[in-house]
Amino acid sequence: MKVAVVGATGEVGRKIVDELSDLNLKDLDLYASKKSEGEILEYNDRELVVKELKEESMKKEYDYVLFSAGGDISSRFAPIAADSGSVVIDNSSAFRMEKEIPLVVPEINSHKLKGYGGIIANPNCSTIQMLLALNNVQRELKIEEINVSTYQAVSGAGNKGIQELISQEKGHKVSKHFEKEIHRNVIPKIGDYEENGFTTEEMKMVNETIKIYEDDEIIVIPTAVRVPVVYGHSESITFKTKKSTNIQLVEDLIANSENVVFNNEIITPLEIENDKMTYVSRLRQLNERTFLIWVMANNVRVGAATNAVRIMKKHIEINGVDL
């Protein structure tokens, strides 16, 4: 099996390469921009040389190409790879809301992968962990409304976000990538404002939830906030179910969700910094249909690299692709 990673030297790209290690791929190509050409990345016990991404590169016969290089790069190069017969898993927002392109969290809607070839979109990091936490609740009780406030790590903006926080911690107060200083601060705005007053980041959570859950009646009310944490997005979620229920059933549903850990003890981003699971705690009940939870996950892994590779593995499993 032949696999390529585009954007391999980026924050998420490096994690994708790491996530692929258990497959021990014999044929793995790494691509990035010209400035990263020649860089060496380790893959298991091998050293792989990063190549410059060119249109000709995407015309090769890859089984899978995993993109994590931004929307502009994906828009230009992903269709070339797909037209050349590769299954493309794209981490950008370029294709997420296109009707014919599946937006996949494998634990939720892997049926979209059966017999499918072409571009598959990887959802937004905040959406993934929220929907994983609520998946069984949605299946059994149906959710009427989700009110969510996010506390998103600087790595959500890529390595440049991490470096800006580190620089400010050292006393350099210049803010190039965030609108305000992020050190010892929170910024209640991620993305650009849309006409309705919500940001692009917030509207991703609205639109992607509807598409992934295949439920256009569900109401999502988001507020996205950047916080001075390196890895790990946190979310305070209040959700209302359509059916009346009790806190024990809700706990059981969450605890039995795939790749979700329920633990009512206090867990913080530092403790899950390199984890691949979604953590849920602080379950509370307001009334017979309204509950509150705290959700955390590593945004670079669960919210990006891990989900992308899980998509690939599930596609292999469902469609009987030979490794």
SVG drawing of the C-alpha trace seen along z (x, -y; Angstrom):
<svg xmlns="http://www.w3.org/2000/svg" viewBox="-39 -44 57 51">
<polyline fill="none" stroke="black" stroke-width="0.4" points="0.0,0.0 1.3,-3.4 0.5,-6.4 1.5,-10.1 1.3,-12.9 1.0,-16.4 2.1,-19.1 4.3,-16.5 6.5,-19.1 3.6,-21.0 2.2,-20.5 -0.5,-18.1 1.5,-16.6 4.2,-15.3 1.5,-13.8 -0.1,-12.0 3.3,-10.5 3.5,-9.3 0.0,-7.9 0.8,-5.9 3.7,-4.1 1.7,-1.1 0.9,-0.3 4.7,0.0 4.1,-1.2 6.8,-0.2 5.9,-2.9 5.3,-6.3 6.1,-9.6 6.2,-12.9 5.5,-16.3 5.7,-19.9 6.6,-23.3 9.9,-24.0 11.4,-25.6 11.0,-22.2 12.4,-20.1 15.1,-17.8 14.1,-17.8 14.4,-14.4 11.5,-12.9 11.8,-9.6 9.2,-6.9 9.7,-3.9 13.4,-3.0 13.7,-4.8 14.6,-8.3 12.3,-9.8 13.3,-12.7 10.6,-15.4 9.9,-16.2 8.6,-19.4 4.9,-19.2 4.2,-19.6 1.2,-18.8 3.1,-15.9 3.5,-14.4 -0.3,-14.0 -0.6,-12.2 1.2,-9.2 -0.8,-6.1 -1.2,-6.4 -3.8,-4.4 -4.3,-7.2 -3.1,-10.8 -3.5,-12.6 -3.5,-16.4 -2.7,-18.8 -1.4,-21.9 -4.2,-24.4 -7.3,-25.1 -5.5,-26.8 -3.1,-23.8 -5.9,-21.3 -8.1,-23.1 -5.4,-23.0 -3.8,-19.6 -6.4,-17.3 -8.6,-17.1 -5.5,-16.2 -4.8,-13.3 -8.4,-12.2 -8.7,-12.3 -5.6,-10.1 -7.3,-7.4 -6.1,-8.2 -8.4,-8.3 -7.8,-11.8 -8.3,-12.6 -8.2,-16.3 -7.8,-18.1 -8.7,-21.6 -12.1,-23.2 -11.9,-23.4 -14.4,-20.5 -16.2,-20.0 -19.5,-21.5 -19.6,-20.3 -22.7,-18.1 -21.2,-15.2 -18.1,-15.0 -18.4,-12.9 -17.5,-14.7 -16.4,-11.8 -15.8,-10.9 -15.4,-7.1 -17.0,-6.3 -20.1,-8.1 -20.7,-7.9 -18.2,-5.3 -21.0,-4.1 -20.2,-7.0 -16.9,-5.3 -18.3,-2.1 -17.5,-1.9 -16.3,-5.5 -13.3,-6.8 -12.3,-10.5 -12.0,-13.2 -13.0,-12.7 -13.2,-15.7 -11.8,-15.7 -14.0,-17.8 -13.0,-20.8 -11.1,-19.8 -13.7,-21.2 -16.5,-19.5 -14.9,-16.1 -14.5,-15.9 -17.9,-17.4 -19.7,-14.9 -17.7,-11.9 -18.7,-12.8 -22.4,-13.1 -22.6,-10.4 -24.4,-7.7 -26.7,-10.3 -27.7,-11.5 -28.3,-7.9 -30.5,-6.9 -32.2,-10.1 -31.8,-12.6 -30.4,-16.0 -32.5,-19.1 -29.9,-21.7 -26.2,-22.1 -24.8,-25.2 -21.0,-25.0 -18.2,-27.3 -14.7,-26.2 -11.4,-26.9 -9.0,-26.2 -5.3,-25.7 -2.8,-27.8 -1.7,-24.8 -5.1,-25.0 -3.5,-27.8 -0.5,-25.6 3.1,-25.8 3.0,-29.6 0.4,-29.8 2.7,-27.8 5.7,-30.0 3.7,-33.2 2.7,-32.0 6.3,-30.9 7.6,-34.3 5.2,-36.2 6.1,-34.1 9.7,-35.3 8.6,-38.9 8.1,-39.7 4.7,-41.3 4.2,-41.3 1.0,-39.6 1.3,-38.5 -1.1,-35.6 -3.6,-36.4 -5.6,-39.6 -4.6,-40.2 -1.8,-39.0 -2.5,-35.4 -0.1,-35.1 -2.0,-35.2 -5.1,-36.1 -8.1,-34.7 -9.4,-35.9 -13.2,-35.4 -12.8,-35.2 -11.4,-32.5 -11.7,-33.1 -13.4,-35.9 -16.8,-37.4 -19.7,-36.4 -22.8,-38.5 -24.7,-36.9 -22.1,-37.9 -20.7,-34.4 -17.2,-33.6 -16.1,-31.1 -14.9,-28.8 -18.2,-28.9 -20.2,-28.3 -18.1,-25.3 -19.4,-23.7 -23.0,-24.5 -22.8,-23.3 -20.6,-20.3 -22.7,-19.0 -25.8,-19.0 -24.0,-17.3 -22.2,-14.6 -25.2,-13.8 -27.5,-14.1 -30.0,-16.1 -31.0,-19.4 -33.2,-20.1 -30.4,-20.1 -29.6,-23.6 -25.9,-24.4 -25.1,-27.7 -21.3,-28.1 -18.8,-30.5 -15.2,-29.9 -12.4,-31.2 -8.6,-30.9 -6.7,-30.2 -3.0,-30.1 -2.7,-26.3 -0.3,-24.6 -2.2,-21.3 -5.8,-20.3 -9.1,-21.9 -11.7,-22.0 -15.4,-22.5 -18.2,-23.4 -21.3,-21.9 -25.0,-22.1 -27.2,-19.9 -30.9,-19.2 -32.3,-15.9 -35.6,-15.4 -36.5,-12.5 -36.8,-12.8 -34.1,-10.7 -31.9,-10.5 -28.3,-11.2 -27.3,-7.5 -28.5,-6.7 -26.6,-9.7 -23.5,-8.7 -23.8,-5.1 -24.2,-6.3 -21.2,-8.6 -19.0,-6.0 -19.8,-3.4 -19.0,-5.7 -16.1,-4.5 -12.8,-6.2 -14.3,-8.2 -13.3,-8.1 -15.8,-9.2 -14.2,-10.2 -15.8,-12.6 -12.5,-13.4 -10.8,-16.7 -8.7,-16.2 -6.8,-19.0 -5.2,-19.5 -1.7,-18.9 -2.7,-15.4 -4.0,-14.5 -1.3,-16.3 -0.3,-13.4 -3.5,-11.3 -5.7,-9.9 -9.0,-9.7 -11.7,-12.2 -12.3,-12.8 -15.7,-13.7 -16.2,-14.8 -18.3,-17.0 -21.6,-15.5 -24.5,-17.4 -28.3,-17.4 -30.4,-20.5 -33.7,-18.9 -35.1,-15.7 -33.9,-16.8 -30.9,-19.2 -27.4,-18.1 -23.9,-19.6 -20.5,-18.1 -16.9,-19.1 -15.1,-17.7 -11.4,-17.6 -9.2,-16.2 -5.8,-16.7 -6.7,-18.9 -3.7,-18.0 -4.3,-14.3 -8.0,-13.6 -9.0,-16.8 -6.9,-16.3 -4.2,-13.6 -5.7,-10.8 -9.1,-11.2 -7.6,-11.4 -5.7,-8.2 -8.8,-6.6 -10.7,-7.5 -8.0,-5.8 -8.0,-2.7 -11.7,-2.4 -11.8,-2.9 -9.3,0.0 -11.3,2.2 -14.7,1.5 -13.5,1.8 -11.0,4.6 -8.0,2.7 -4.8,4.8 -2.1,3.4"/>
</svg>
